[in-house]
Amino acid sequence: MIVRDATAIVTGSPARITGYVNSGNSSLNGSSAQVQAPESSTEKVIKLGVGGVTLHRMKHVQDMRGDLSVGEFPNDIPFEPKRYFLVFNVPSEKTRGEHAHHQCHQYLICVKGSCAVVVDDGKSRCEVLLESPDMGLYLPPLTWGIQYKYSSDAVLLVFTSDYYDPDDYIRNYSEFVDIAQRKTCRLMP
C-alpha cells in the first residue's frame, strides 16, 4: 500500500488506513476532529475551521413518491461548476483524493452510501462523514482532501469549478504544506 500522507494511521495485514492524525503544526492537538452534519433546519452551513471549508445541508423534500434533494448554483453551491465526476466501486480499504488544487474549487456529495473525507489547510484538519445525499462539503483551493472508509454501495458526486488540468494538482503533502504556509505568510500584514 502506498501512503502519500505521512499522517495516515495504518493497521492490519494487509495494511488498511483506519484514520489520520494531525501533523505536528496542527491546532487540533492530536487526532482529527470529527464533524457531523447540521441537525437544525435553520443551520444550513457550518464553517469547519479548516481554511474556507464548509459543510452544507441542502433542501430535502419527502413525499409518498420518494425523496428529493436539491441545490442551486451558485445559491447553495458556492461556484458554477464546469465539470463533475462520480467515484464508485471503491474497495473499502482504498483511499481517493490525497491531493489539493492550486485554483480549483470542489463540492462533494455522497449521493449513495457513505464515505469519510479528511480536509486539511496545512495547519488544521478535520474529518467529515458524508452519509446523506442532502449533505455537501465545499473544498476551496489549497485544501488537501482525502476520501476513505467508503461503504460498499458508496457513490460520491464531485462538482468542480474548472476543467481538468493536471498542473492544478498538488499531489505531495509536504509540498502542499509549504505552498499553503507561504500563501498564509503573504496574506498576513
N, CA, C and O of each residue as an XYZ file, in Angstrom:
756
protein
N       0.845     -1.183      0.000
C       0.000      0.000      0.000
C       0.878      1.230      0.000
O       1.784      1.347      0.826
N       0.624      2.147     -0.914
C       1.346      3.414     -0.974
C       0.539      4.446     -0.202
O      -0.639      4.666     -0.485
N       1.178      5.074      0.771
C       0.531      6.117      1.559
C       1.237      7.425      1.251
O       2.425      7.572      1.537
N       0.513      8.380      0.669
C       1.110      9.664      0.298
C       1.133     10.645      1.454
O       1.895     11.611      1.418
N       0.335     10.431      2.459
C       0.213     11.347      3.583
C       0.776     10.656      4.817
O       0.240      9.644      5.268
N       1.852     11.202      5.358
C       2.530     10.586      6.495
C       1.692     10.606      7.768
O       2.116     10.049      8.781
N       0.526     11.226      7.747
C      -0.312     11.271      8.945
C      -1.351     10.146      8.967
O      -2.221     10.122      9.838
N      -1.262      9.219      8.015
C      -2.211      8.100      7.967
C      -1.916      7.114      9.089
O      -0.755      6.839      9.393
N      -2.976      6.581      9.707
C      -2.870      5.508     10.687
C      -3.172      4.219      9.928
O      -4.265      4.047      9.389
N      -2.194      3.319      9.891
C      -2.314      2.095      9.109
C      -2.259      0.907     10.058
O      -1.369      0.821     10.904
N      -3.228     -0.022      9.914
C      -3.255     -1.225     10.746
C      -3.548     -2.440      9.887
O      -4.019     -2.326      8.755
N      -3.259     -3.610     10.451
C      -3.653     -4.870      9.827
C      -2.711     -5.376      8.767
O      -1.768     -4.704      8.349
N      -3.011     -6.609      8.344
C      -2.272     -7.245      7.265
C      -3.275     -7.959      6.379
O      -3.841     -8.962      6.816
N      -3.523     -7.511      5.185
C      -2.811     -6.405      4.542
C      -3.142     -5.070      5.197
O      -4.173     -4.911      5.850
N      -2.243     -4.122      5.004
C      -2.385     -2.803      5.629
C      -3.630     -2.095      5.124
O      -3.975     -2.165      3.944
N      -4.306     -1.400      6.060
C      -5.503     -0.633      5.731
C      -5.467      0.672      6.512
O      -5.176      0.672      7.708
N      -5.763      1.790      5.841
C      -5.825      3.079      6.532
C      -7.106      3.114      7.353
O      -8.204      2.942      6.824
N      -6.947      3.341      8.665
C      -8.103      3.377      9.564
C      -8.372      4.766     10.116
O      -9.370      4.969     10.809
N      -7.507      5.720      9.824
C      -7.708      7.078     10.306
C      -6.509      7.935      9.966
O      -5.566      7.486      9.315
N      -6.560      9.174     10.418
C      -5.482     10.131     10.184
C      -5.262     10.921     11.460
O      -6.209     11.227     12.184
N      -4.019     11.246     11.730
C      -3.688     12.129     12.851
C      -3.239     13.450     12.272
O      -2.983     13.565     11.074
N      -3.145     14.443     13.134
C      -2.712     15.760     12.684
C      -1.207     15.846     12.643
O      -0.506     15.158     13.385
N      -0.721     16.699     11.770
C       0.708     16.959     11.715
C       1.108     17.764     12.944
O       0.253     18.306     13.644
N       2.398     17.840     13.199
C       2.904     18.497     14.404
C       2.509     19.953     14.534
O       2.457     20.473     15.648
N       2.225     20.635     13.414
C       1.882     22.053     13.486
C       0.382     22.284     13.549
O      -0.074     23.412     13.366
N      -0.389     21.244     13.804
C      -1.844     21.360     13.796
C      -2.368     22.060     15.036
O      -1.775     21.980     16.112
N      -3.479     22.742     14.869
C      -4.107     23.397     16.009
C      -5.108     22.483     16.702
O      -5.756     22.893     17.664
N      -5.241     21.240     16.221
C      -6.247     20.349     16.802
C      -5.699     19.436     17.878
O      -6.466     18.689     18.485
N      -4.387     19.466     18.140
C      -3.763     18.710     19.225
C      -4.078     17.220     19.221
O      -4.766     16.741     20.122
N      -3.605     16.497     18.259
C      -3.784     15.048     18.318
C      -4.443     14.496     17.099
O      -3.919     14.629     15.993
N      -5.606     13.866     17.275
C      -6.267     13.231     16.139
C      -7.253     14.189     15.484
O      -7.582     15.244     16.026
N      -7.707     13.794     14.316
C      -8.631     14.635     13.559
C      -9.930     14.838     14.313
O     -10.464     13.902     14.909
N     -10.439     16.064     14.286
C     -11.747     16.349     14.855
C     -12.800     15.800     13.895
O     -12.624     15.870     12.679
N     -13.881     15.261     14.425
C     -14.945     14.776     13.557
C     -16.100     15.751     13.599
O     -16.432     16.295     14.652
N     -16.709     15.967     12.444
C     -17.789     16.923     12.312
C     -19.022     16.191     11.817
O     -18.932     15.358     10.915
N     -20.165     16.494     12.396
C     -21.428     15.927     11.952
C     -22.208     16.981     11.180
O     -21.939     18.177     11.293
N     -23.157     16.532     10.410
C     -23.995     17.434      9.623
C     -24.855     18.289     10.533
O     -25.198     17.864     11.636
N     -25.212     19.497     10.087
C     -26.089     20.343     10.884
C     -27.440     19.672     11.087
O     -28.065     19.221     10.126
N     -27.885     19.606     12.320
C     -29.173     18.973     12.634
C     -30.334     19.938     12.471
O     -31.419     19.551     12.037
N     -30.103     21.185     12.816
C     -31.160     22.183     12.778
C     -31.460     22.590     11.339
O     -30.547     22.772     10.533
N     -32.738     22.730     11.026
C     -33.102     23.144      9.676
C     -32.717     24.603      9.421
O     -32.619     25.017      8.265
N     -32.495     25.393     10.487
C     -32.094     26.781     10.300
C     -30.594     26.911     10.091
O     -30.132     27.917      9.553
N     -29.831     25.917     10.504
C     -28.385     25.952     10.352
C     -28.010     25.168      9.098
O     -27.840     23.949      9.138
N     -27.884     25.885      7.988
C     -27.661     25.226      6.698
C     -26.190     25.105      6.327
O     -25.833     24.253      5.513
N     -25.332     25.936      6.903
C     -23.904     25.920      6.575
C     -23.094     25.972      7.867
O     -23.357     26.792      8.747
N     -22.104     25.083      7.967
C     -21.196     25.076      9.119
C     -19.786     25.338      8.624
O     -19.295     24.628      7.746
N     -19.123     26.360      9.184
C     -17.713     26.593      8.917
C     -16.927     25.605      9.778
O     -17.144     25.523     10.987
N     -16.020     24.859      9.158
C     -15.325     23.791      9.868
C     -14.036     24.233     10.548
O     -13.432     23.448     11.279
N     -13.596     25.483     10.324
C     -12.361     25.944     10.948
C     -11.117     25.423     10.251
O     -10.017     25.492     10.800
N     -11.287     24.904      9.049
C     -10.169     24.431      8.223
C     -10.229     25.251      6.941
O     -11.012     24.948      6.041
N      -9.397     26.292      6.860
C      -9.456     27.184      5.701
C     -10.879     27.664      5.495
O     -11.552     28.041      6.454
N     -11.345     27.655      4.255
C     -12.713     28.062      3.943
C     -13.657     26.893      3.749
O     -14.704     27.049      3.121
N     -13.307     25.705      4.280
C     -14.138     24.508      4.106
C     -15.448     24.672      4.863
O     -15.459     25.092      6.020
N     -16.561     24.336      4.197
C     -17.877     24.417      4.828
C     -18.684     23.155      4.527
O     -18.540     22.542      3.470
N     -19.532     22.786      5.478
C     -20.449     21.660      5.341
C     -21.851     22.236      5.164
O     -22.273     23.098      5.935
N     -22.570     21.761      4.155
C     -23.871     22.322      3.791
C     -24.982     21.290      3.930
O     -24.818     20.133      3.545
N     -26.102     21.714      4.479
C     -27.325     20.907      4.475
C     -28.197     21.481      3.371
O     -28.603     22.641      3.431
N     -28.481     20.672      2.368
C     -29.269     21.136      1.235
C     -30.740     20.786      1.443
O     -31.088     19.996      2.321
N     -31.579     21.376      0.635
C     -33.016     21.146      0.744
C     -33.323     19.667      0.511
O     -32.797     19.049     -0.414
N     -34.181     19.115      1.363
C     -34.587     17.716      1.288
C     -36.108     17.671      1.357
O     -36.702     18.111      2.342
N     -36.732     17.144      0.321
C     -38.192     17.065      0.245
C     -38.590     15.595      0.244
O     -38.063     14.796     -0.530
N     -39.535     15.247      1.129
C     -40.033     13.876      1.197
C     -41.519     13.860      0.898
O     -42.271     14.697      1.399
N     -41.939     12.911      0.085
C     -43.365     12.640     -0.053
C     -43.532     11.173     -0.436
O     -42.544     10.449     -0.560
N     -44.782     10.726     -0.625
C     -45.028      9.305     -0.841
C     -44.445      8.780     -2.154
O     -44.342      7.568     -2.338
N     -44.061      9.679     -3.069
C     -43.465      9.255     -4.340
C     -41.959      9.052     -4.233
O     -41.337      8.509     -5.147
N     -41.372      9.487     -3.119
C     -39.929      9.375     -2.938
C     -39.331     10.685     -2.466
O     -40.022     11.697     -2.350
N     -38.046     10.649     -2.198
C     -37.334     11.819     -1.672
C     -36.617     12.563     -2.792
O     -36.301     12.005     -3.843
N     -36.375     13.843     -2.528
C     -35.672     14.698     -3.476
C     -34.750     15.620     -2.689
O     -35.163     16.218     -1.695
N     -33.513     15.734     -3.128
C     -32.585     16.706     -2.566
C     -32.166     17.616     -3.706
O     -31.906     17.149     -4.815
N     -32.100     18.926     -3.434
C     -31.825     19.882     -4.499
C     -30.849     20.951     -4.018
O     -30.878     21.365     -2.859
N     -29.989     21.387     -4.930
C     -29.088     22.504     -4.688
C     -29.026     23.352     -5.936
O     -29.068     22.833     -7.052
N     -28.927     24.654     -5.751
C     -28.873     25.577     -6.887
C     -27.499     26.226     -6.957
O     -26.892     26.544     -5.935
N     -27.014     26.420     -8.200
C     -25.740     27.090     -8.430
C     -26.011     28.559     -8.725
O     -26.877     28.820     -9.560
N     -25.369     29.516     -8.133
C     -24.434     29.439     -7.028
C     -25.085     29.735     -5.672
O     -24.382     30.044     -4.710
N     -26.421     29.646     -5.580
C     -27.092     29.950     -4.309
C     -26.700     28.990     -3.195
O     -26.368     29.431     -2.095
N     -26.732     27.700     -3.454
C     -26.436     26.695     -2.427
C     -25.032     26.129     -2.564
O     -24.408     25.761     -1.568
N     -24.542     26.059     -3.768
C     -23.211     25.522     -4.048
C     -22.387     26.722     -4.503
O     -22.738     27.361     -5.495
N     -21.289     27.046     -3.796
C     -20.657     28.365     -3.913
C     -19.835     28.654     -5.171
O     -18.955     29.514     -5.142
N     -20.102     27.963     -6.253
C     -19.454     28.278     -7.528
C     -20.271     27.624     -8.637
O     -21.079     26.733     -8.375
N     -20.061     28.062     -9.861
C     -20.736     27.453    -11.003
C     -19.821     26.377    -11.570
O     -18.713     26.684    -12.010
N     -20.263     25.120    -11.569
C     -19.375     24.031    -11.994
C     -19.155     23.997    -13.503
O     -20.019     24.363    -14.300
N     -17.957     23.540    -13.852
C     -17.617     23.296    -15.255
C     -17.470     21.803    -15.517
O     -17.417     21.371    -16.669
N     -17.404     21.012    -14.438
C     -17.168     19.591    -14.603
C     -17.737     18.857    -13.399
O     -17.843     19.421    -12.310
N     -18.102     17.604    -13.600
C     -18.447     16.737    -12.481
C     -17.824     15.378    -12.743
O     -17.515     15.028    -13.882
N     -17.646     14.617    -11.670
C     -17.257     13.214    -11.819
C     -17.852     12.426    -10.668
O     -18.166     12.979     -9.614
N     -18.001     11.133    -10.883
C     -18.521     10.205     -9.882
C     -17.419      9.245     -9.478
O     -16.659      8.773    -10.324
N     -17.330      8.954     -8.182
C     -16.397      7.960     -7.664
C     -17.258      6.849     -7.073
O     -18.087      7.110     -6.200
N     -17.073      5.611     -7.537
C     -17.879      4.497     -7.044
C     -17.125      3.192     -7.220
O     -16.080      3.155     -7.870
N     -17.649      2.128     -6.644
C     -16.999      0.810     -6.647
C     -15.602      0.870     -6.035
O     -14.690      0.185     -6.497
N     -15.436      1.684     -5.004
C     -14.143      1.820     -4.330
C     -14.055      0.729     -3.262
O     -14.897      0.677     -2.366
N     -13.047     -0.144     -3.346
C     -12.872     -1.133     -2.278
C     -12.689     -0.428     -0.934
O     -12.031      0.611     -0.867
N     -13.259     -0.976      0.125
C     -13.301     -0.287      1.418
C     -11.923      0.041      1.969
O     -11.794      0.959      2.780
N     -10.894     -0.679      1.554
C      -9.558     -0.402      2.087
C      -8.820      0.680      1.298
O      -7.717      1.063      1.687
N      -9.385      1.175      0.218
C      -8.713      2.144     -0.641
C      -9.035      3.580     -0.244
O     -10.073      3.862      0.355
N      -8.118      4.480     -0.594
C      -8.344      5.914     -0.404
C      -8.378      6.574     -1.772
O      -7.797      6.080     -2.738
N      -9.062      7.689     -1.828
C      -9.126      8.510     -3.043
C      -8.724      9.924     -2.648
O      -8.582     10.234     -1.465
N      -8.544     10.764     -3.637
C      -8.148     12.141     -3.358
C      -6.655     12.195     -3.102
O      -5.853     11.979     -4.011
N      -6.287     12.482     -1.872
C      -4.892     12.641     -1.460
C      -4.177     13.684     -2.322
O      -3.076     13.461     -2.823
N      -4.850     14.835     -2.474
C      -4.260     15.942     -3.215
C      -4.993     17.234     -2.864
O      -6.023     17.230     -2.189
N      -4.430     18.329     -3.343
C      -5.057     19.649     -3.245
C      -5.000     20.274     -4.631
O      -4.358     19.743     -5.538
N      -5.673     21.399     -4.785
C      -5.652     22.138     -6.044
C      -5.155     23.560     -5.796
O      -5.422     24.147     -4.747
N      -4.435     24.102     -6.766
C      -3.999     25.495     -6.692
C      -5.188     26.440     -6.866
O      -5.333     27.391     -6.099
N      -6.049     26.189     -7.874
C      -7.131     27.106     -8.238
C      -8.537     26.515     -8.159
O      -9.499     27.248     -7.928
N      -8.670     25.228     -8.343
C      -9.975     24.584     -8.492
C     -10.730     24.451     -7.161
O     -10.154     24.064     -6.145
N     -12.011     24.774     -7.186
C     -12.926     24.562     -6.062
C     -13.620     23.224     -6.294
O     -13.818     22.821     -7.440
N     -13.992     22.528     -5.212
C     -14.727     21.267     -5.320
C     -15.910     21.272     -4.354
O     -15.882     21.929     -3.313
N     -16.944     20.527     -4.724
C     -18.121     20.347     -3.868
C     -18.477     18.873     -3.929
O     -18.772     18.353     -5.005
N     -18.453     18.186     -2.780
C     -18.636     16.740     -2.712
C     -19.985     16.394     -2.094
O     -20.374     16.961     -1.073
N     -20.692     15.460     -2.721
C     -21.953     14.930     -2.201
C     -21.901     13.410     -2.317
O     -21.698     12.886     -3.412
N     -22.078     12.704     -1.224
C     -22.167     11.250     -1.286
C     -23.640     10.925     -1.548
O     -24.453     10.906     -0.624
N     -23.970     10.670     -2.810
C     -25.370     10.505     -3.200
C     -25.929      9.147     -2.810
O     -27.145      8.955     -2.798
N     -25.050      8.202     -2.491
C     -25.485      6.879     -2.027
C     -24.413      6.329     -1.108
O     -23.223      6.516     -1.364
N     -24.815      5.653     -0.042
C     -23.857      5.087      0.895
C     -23.179      6.158      1.719
O     -23.780      7.182      2.042
N     -21.910      5.915      2.061
C     -21.174      6.870      2.893
C     -19.682      6.784      2.614
O     -19.170      5.773      2.132
N     -19.008      7.875      2.934
C     -17.547      7.895      2.933
C     -17.099      9.009      3.869
O     -17.828      9.967      4.125
N     -15.883      8.855      4.371
C     -15.290      9.874      5.234
C     -14.370     10.740      4.387
O     -13.702     10.256      3.473
N     -14.347     12.034      4.709
C     -13.488     12.985      3.994
C     -12.647     13.712      5.032
O     -13.176     14.305      5.973
N     -11.333     13.660      4.850
C     -10.413     14.433      5.680
C     -10.069     15.695      4.896
O      -9.650     15.621      3.741
N     -10.248     16.854      5.529
C      -9.888     18.140      4.920
C      -8.791     18.777      5.767
O      -8.799     18.679      6.994
N      -7.848     19.431      5.091
C      -6.644     19.928      5.753
C      -6.208     21.201      5.034
O      -6.147     21.236      3.805
N      -5.900     22.261      5.813
C      -5.434     23.509      5.204
C      -3.948     23.756      5.448
O      -3.449     24.853      5.194
N      -3.240     22.738      5.939
C      -1.814     22.881      6.239
C      -1.549     23.232      7.681
O      -0.418     23.111      8.151
N      -2.591     23.673      8.406
C      -2.466     23.998      9.825
C      -3.472     23.212     10.662
O      -3.153     22.761     11.761
N      -4.676     23.052     10.143
C      -5.751     22.365     10.854
C      -6.359     21.328      9.924
O      -6.277     21.438      8.701
N      -6.972     20.316     10.532
C      -7.666     19.312      9.731
C      -8.846     18.774     10.524
O      -8.874     18.841     11.753
N      -9.814     18.244      9.803
C     -10.924     17.549     10.442
C     -11.450     16.492      9.478
O     -11.149     16.504      8.284
N     -12.232     15.596     10.022
C     -12.827     14.514      9.244
C     -14.334     14.689      9.247
O     -14.935     14.958     10.287
N     -14.940     14.538      8.081
C     -16.384     14.691      7.918
C     -16.929     13.392      7.343
O     -16.378     12.864      6.377
N     -17.998     12.876      7.921
C     -18.665     11.699      7.380
C     -19.811     12.176      6.495
O     -20.762     12.795      6.972
N     -19.710     11.879      5.197
C     -20.793     12.182      4.264
C     -21.635     10.919      4.144
O     -21.163      9.897      3.645
N     -22.892     10.989      4.606
C     -23.728      9.798      4.635
C     -25.172     10.053      4.228
O     -26.052      9.231      4.483
N     -25.409     11.194      3.594
C     -26.761     11.542      3.180
C     -26.687     12.392      1.914
O     -25.831     13.272      1.822
N     -27.564     12.150      0.934
C     -27.493     12.912     -0.311
C     -27.891     14.379     -0.182
O     -27.836     15.120     -1.163
N     -28.290     14.806      1.015
C     -28.594     16.226      1.205
C     -27.505     16.947      2.000
O     -27.744     18.019      2.557
N     -26.307     16.353      2.050
C     -25.153     16.983      2.689
C     -24.091     17.226      1.628
O     -23.760     16.324      0.858
N     -23.558     18.438      1.585
C     -22.491     18.757      0.650
C     -21.308     19.333      1.384
O     -21.469     20.017      2.395
N     -20.124     19.062      0.885
C     -18.893     19.549      1.502
C     -18.135     20.387      0.478
O     -17.765     19.892     -0.586
N     -17.905     21.656      0.803
C     -17.205     22.584     -0.077
C     -15.724     22.624      0.285
O     -15.370     22.866      1.439
N     -14.855     22.386     -0.704
C     -13.410     22.458     -0.547
C     -12.873     23.553     -1.467
O     -12.847     23.381     -2.686
N     -12.444     24.687     -0.887
C     -11.854     25.742     -1.715
C     -10.445     25.336     -2.149
O      -9.918     24.331     -1.672
N      -9.829     26.111     -3.052
C      -8.442     25.830     -3.435
C      -7.537     25.773     -2.207
O      -7.848     26.342     -1.160
N      -6.430     25.085     -2.354
C      -5.444     24.880     -1.290
C      -6.044     24.187     -0.069
O      -5.738     24.533      1.073
N      -6.905     23.199     -0.333
C      -7.424     22.316      0.710
C      -7.024     20.898      0.334
O      -7.407     20.392     -0.721
N      -6.247     20.260      1.212
C      -5.862     18.864      0.990
C      -7.081     18.003      1.317
O      -7.660     18.135      2.395
N      -7.467     17.136      0.410
C      -8.639     16.288      0.620
C      -8.313     14.822      0.452
O      -7.617     14.424     -0.482
N      -8.831     14.021      1.377
C      -8.684     12.564      1.331
C     -10.062     11.967      1.547
O     -10.765     12.356      2.480
N     -10.458     11.034      0.703
C     -11.709     10.322      0.899
C     -11.373      8.856      1.166
O     -10.579      8.248      0.447
N     -11.990      8.298      2.211
C     -11.750      6.899      2.559
C     -12.938      6.381      3.360
O     -13.938      7.081      3.517
N     -12.831      5.157      3.867
C     -13.933      4.497      4.587
C     -15.198      4.449      3.725
O     -16.297      4.706      4.216
N     -15.040      4.123      2.453
C     -16.183      4.013      1.550
C     -17.033      2.812      1.936
O     -16.501      1.722      2.147
N     -18.352      2.998      2.032
C     -19.243      1.853      2.170
C     -19.282      1.136      0.825
O     -18.930      1.721     -0.199
N     -19.706     -0.118      0.819
C     -19.673     -0.908     -0.416
C     -20.565     -0.328     -1.508
O     -20.327     -0.560     -2.693
N     -21.600      0.430     -1.110
C     -22.535      0.995     -2.088
C     -22.309      2.491     -2.348
O     -23.145      3.137     -2.980
N     -21.202      3.039     -1.873
C     -20.969      4.485     -1.935
C     -20.832      4.985     -3.378
O     -20.181      4.368     -4.222
N     -21.479      6.138     -3.619
C     -21.319      6.871     -4.873
C     -21.082      8.330     -4.476
O     -21.962      8.982     -3.913
N     -19.881      8.829     -4.779
C     -19.505     10.195     -4.444
C     -19.562     11.043     -5.708
O     -18.887     10.751     -6.695
N     -20.380     12.103     -5.669
C     -20.506     13.051     -6.768
C     -19.659     14.273     -6.438
O     -19.781     14.841     -5.353
N     -18.797     14.679     -7.375
C     -17.927     15.833     -7.152
C     -18.134     16.831     -8.284
O     -17.972     16.499     -9.458
N     -18.500     18.074     -7.911
C     -18.573     19.184     -8.859
C     -17.266     19.965     -8.740
O     -16.746     20.137     -7.637
N     -16.729     20.442     -9.875
C     -15.508     21.244     -9.841
C     -15.728     22.560    -10.588
O     -16.538     22.646    -11.510
N     -14.989     23.570    -10.167
C     -15.132     24.898    -10.766
C     -14.388     25.028    -12.083
O     -14.617     25.974    -12.837
N     -13.500     24.085    -12.367
C     -12.652     24.185    -13.550
C     -12.597     22.852    -14.285
O     -12.908     21.800    -13.726
N     -12.198     22.922    -15.536
C     -11.956     21.718    -16.313
C     -10.706     21.026    -15.770
O      -9.899     21.646    -15.078
N     -10.554     19.764    -16.080
C      -9.397     19.012    -15.620
C      -8.104     19.646    -16.133
O      -7.956     19.904    -17.327
N      -7.172     19.892    -15.208
C      -5.857     20.427    -15.540
C      -4.843     19.767    -14.616
O      -4.802     20.088    -13.428
N      -4.023     18.852    -15.130
C      -3.073     18.154    -14.261
C      -2.096     19.095    -13.557
O      -1.577     18.751    -12.496
N      -1.837     20.270    -14.124
C      -0.919     21.226    -13.495
C      -1.532     21.923    -12.282
O      -0.812     22.560    -11.513
N      -2.850     21.814    -12.098
C      -3.517     22.427    -10.951
C      -3.412     21.558     -9.696
O      -3.709     22.023     -8.595
N      -2.999     20.317     -9.851
C      -2.941     19.382     -8.725
C      -1.651     19.541     -7.930
O      -0.580     19.768     -8.494
N      -1.774     19.418     -6.606
C      -0.634     19.291     -5.700
C      -0.775     17.899     -5.099
O      -1.698     17.659     -4.321
N       0.111     16.986     -5.441
C      -0.031     15.579     -5.045
C       0.914     15.156     -3.920
O       0.832     14.027     -3.436
N       1.807     16.049     -3.502
C       2.747     15.743     -2.433
C       2.353     16.572     -1.208
O       2.287     17.800     -1.276
N       2.089     15.884     -0.077
C       1.586     16.578      1.109
C       2.590     17.611      1.640
O       2.190     18.715      2.012
N       3.873     17.276      1.682
C       4.880     18.235      2.180
C       4.925     19.478      1.306
O       5.025     20.597      1.810
N       4.852     19.281     -0.003
C       4.828     20.416     -0.931
C       3.577     21.265     -0.695
O       3.641     22.494     -0.720
N       2.441     20.604     -0.467
C       1.191     21.318     -0.178
C       1.339     22.200      1.065
O       0.962     23.372      1.046
N       1.886     21.635      2.140
C       2.041     22.403      3.389
C       2.925     23.617      3.146
O       2.620     24.708      3.627
N       4.017     23.444      2.409
C       4.901     24.573      2.103
C       4.158     25.666      1.325
O       4.275     26.848      1.649
N       3.404     25.273      0.313
C       2.652     26.244     -0.504
C       1.599     26.952      0.343
O       1.463     28.173      0.271
N       0.858     26.193      1.142
C      -0.195     26.777      1.991
C       0.400     27.755      2.995
O      -0.172     28.821      3.225
N       1.537     27.414      3.598
C       2.157     28.301      4.582
C       2.715     29.560      3.919
O       2.623     30.646      4.492
N       3.290     29.434      2.726
C       3.772     30.617      2.009
C       2.631     31.548      1.672
O       2.772     32.766      1.781
N       1.501     30.994      1.262
C       0.357     31.828      0.918
C      -0.173     32.543      2.162
O      -0.538     33.717      2.098
N      -0.215     31.828      3.302
C      -0.670     32.435      4.557
C       0.258     33.576      4.960
O      -0.205     34.626      5.404
N       1.568     33.375      4.806
C       2.524     34.429      5.163
C       2.348     35.665      4.288
O       2.480     36.788      4.776
N       2.049     35.476      2.995
C       1.829     36.610      2.083
C       0.568     37.375      2.445
O       0.494     38.583      2.222
N      -0.423     36.691      2.998
C      -1.692     37.346      3.332
C      -1.623     38.131      4.631
O      -2.437     39.029      4.849
N      -0.661     37.810      5.507
C      -0.554     38.480      6.795
C       0.056     39.863      6.592
O       0.983     40.020      5.798
N      -0.463     40.880      7.312
C       0.068     42.257      7.161
C       1.457     42.394      7.736
O       2.040     43.478      7.690
